[in-house]
Amino acid sequence: MVLNMSKSMTVSEIEHQIKNLPQADQIIMLERIVHNLKKTIVNPEIIRVPKAECKGLTEQLNRIYSDEESQLDCHFINAQIKSIDRDEWQ
């Protein structure tokens, strides 16, 4: 499986090259893309938080939500619903 993909290729160009591959190679290529996207989006340095900090944060959130309502106010929900355009069912 050989693909000539430069970093400046458009999504449609990449899709075209992937569609021209045999199905097994398409799956392999898509798995590689997903793997690389995960590495790019989820920075391992951000994820590594000391457990002591996590426990303290969880305790703080539990204290807040034991007293506070965790749901949005109905006025916010209604405003959100009104702001969303209705799509036609197909």
N, C-alpha and C positions, 0 to 999 in steps of 0.2 A: 504494500500500500504506500504510494508516494503521492503526496499532495504538495503543491507549491503554493503555500499561503504566506503572504507577507502581512505585516502588522497593519498595513494601510488598506487591506482589502475590505470591501463592504460586506455586510451581512448577506446580501443577495448573492454576491460572488462566492462566498464561502458555502452557502446553501447549494448553489449550483454544482460546486466541486464535490460536495458530500453526496448529492443525489446521483452523481455519475459513478460512484463507487459501488462495488457489490454489497449486498445487504449486510453480510457479516462485517465487512470493513466499515460500513456506515455506523454500526453499533459500536465498534471499537473506537472510531473517531469521536462519536458523540460522548462516550464514556470519558475519553481524554479531555474533551472540552469541559464537561461538567466538573471533572476532577480539578482542572486548572482554574475554573471559575471559583470553586469552593476555596482553593488556596488563596486566590486573589481577594475574594470578598471577606472571608473569615481569617483575619490576621491572627496567627497563633499567639503573638505577644499580647493581644488584647484579651484573649480568652484566659490566659493564665493569671488568675486572681487568687491570692492566698485564701485558703479555706476559712481562716479566722475572719477575714473581711466579709466573706460571703455570709457567714453565720450572723455576724453583726448586722448586715444589711437585711437579711431575712427577718431577724428579730424586730428591727425598726419598722419594716413594712407590716409585719403582723400586728404590732402595736397600733399603727395608724389605721389599718383596716378593721381592727376590732372595734374602733369607735366611729369611723367614717364610712359612709355609703360608698361602695366601689362602682356603682352604676352611674351612667351619665344622667343628668337632669333631663326630664321629658322635653323641655324647651329646646335643648341642644339636639336631642334625637329628632324632633320634628323639623328643626331647621336643616339638619343634615339630609333628611329624607326629601324635603322640598327642593334642596339644591341639586339633587341628582336627577339628571334627565332620564326619562322613561324610554327604554328601547322597545322596538316592536318585536313581538314574539314571532319566530319563524318556524 
